[in-house]
Amino acid sequence: RLFTQAAEQGWAQAQYNLGMCYLTGNGTAHDEVKAARLFRKAAKQGFTAAQFALGRCFAVGAGVVQDEEEAVKLYRQAAGQGLAYAQ
């Protein structure tokens, strides 16, 4: 509930965390589409972990149409901001 409220208010960390909950089904129903939407919102704010997570969604087609070029673009954004495991 707190993640949802914070995510609705535009807090990128909460959007990412709630997206992970939806992606894994942890504490909520498993919903890859909702996860990808939340990752996208956080990624647009420059949240590196969300950029990487959204890239992974595109890489495997989780909640979005599979698009390896988009995945690489997002991985590069995250890497460019210093996210070590995206490099």
C-alpha positions in Angstrom: 0.0 0.0 0.0 2.8 2.4 0.8 4.7 1.6 -2.3 1.5 2.2 -4.3 0.9 5.6 -2.7 4.5 6.7 -3.2 4.5 5.4 -6.8 1.3 7.3 -7.6 3.0 10.4 -6.3 5.9 9.9 -8.8 8.6 8.6 -6.5 10.9 6.6 -8.8 12.2 4.2 -6.1 8.7 3.3 -5.2 7.7 2.8 -8.8 10.6 0.4 -9.2 9.9 -1.4 -6.0 6.2 -1.8 -6.8 7.2 -3.0 -10.3 9.4 -5.7 -8.8 6.5 -6.8 -6.6 4.3 -7.1 -9.7 7.0 -8.8 -11.7 7.7 -11.4 -9.0 4.2 -11.7 -7.5 5.6 -10.8 -4.1 2.7 -9.4 -2.0 0.5 -8.9 -5.1 -0.7 -10.7 -8.2 1.9 -11.4 -10.8 1.4 -8.9 -13.6 4.3 -8.3 -16.0 2.4 -5.5 -17.9 2.0 -3.4 -14.7 5.6 -4.1 -13.8 6.8 -2.9 -17.2 4.7 0.2 -17.0 6.1 1.1 -13.5 9.6 0.4 -14.6 9.1 2.7 -17.6 7.9 5.5 -15.3 10.9 5.2 -13.0 13.3 4.8 -16.0 12.0 8.1 -17.5 13.1 9.8 -14.3 16.6 8.4 -14.7 16.3 5.6 -12.1 19.1 3.2 -13.2 17.8 0.0 -11.7 14.4 0.6 -13.4 16.2 1.2 -16.7 17.9 -2.1 -16.3 14.7 -3.9 -15.3 12.8 -2.4 -18.2 15.6 -3.5 -20.5 15.3 -7.0 -19.1 11.6 -6.9 -19.8 12.3 -6.0 -23.4 15.0 -8.6 -23.7 12.6 -11.4 -22.7 9.2 -10.0 -23.7 7.9 -9.7 -20.1 4.9 -7.3 -20.2 6.1 -5.7 -23.4 6.7 -6.9 -27.0 10.2 -8.4 -27.1 12.7 -5.9 -28.6 16.4 -6.6 -28.2 17.4 -3.2 -29.6 15.3 -1.4 -27.0 16.8 -3.7 -24.3 20.3 -2.8 -25.3 19.4 1.0 -25.4 18.1 0.7 -21.8 21.1 -1.3 -20.6 23.4 1.4 -22.1 21.5 4.2 -20.4 21.8 2.4 -17.0 25.5 1.6 -17.7 26.1 5.2 -18.7 24.8 6.3 -15.3 27.2 4.0 -13.5 25.1 0.9 -12.9 27.9 -1.7 -12.8 25.9 -4.8 -13.7 24.5 -3.1 -16.8 28.0 -2.6 -18.2 
